[in-house]
């Protein structure tokens, strides 16, 4: 029988899904996986995202890393 923990954030999978969850974060992280990308190039690579949302997502990602 499995033992369940009261705090789900002790699980690496739960922490990862929480970190990359959302509509844009996985798409942005895929673009950044090979290294740094300039903001202007990132806006071209992800054309459906607004500059405001992209800035917010990048700021959040930097704050959490």
Secondary structure, 3 states (H helix, E strand, C coil): CCCCCCCHHHCHHHHHHHHHCCCCHHHHHHHHCCCCCCHHHHHHHCCCCCHHHHHHHHHHHHHHC
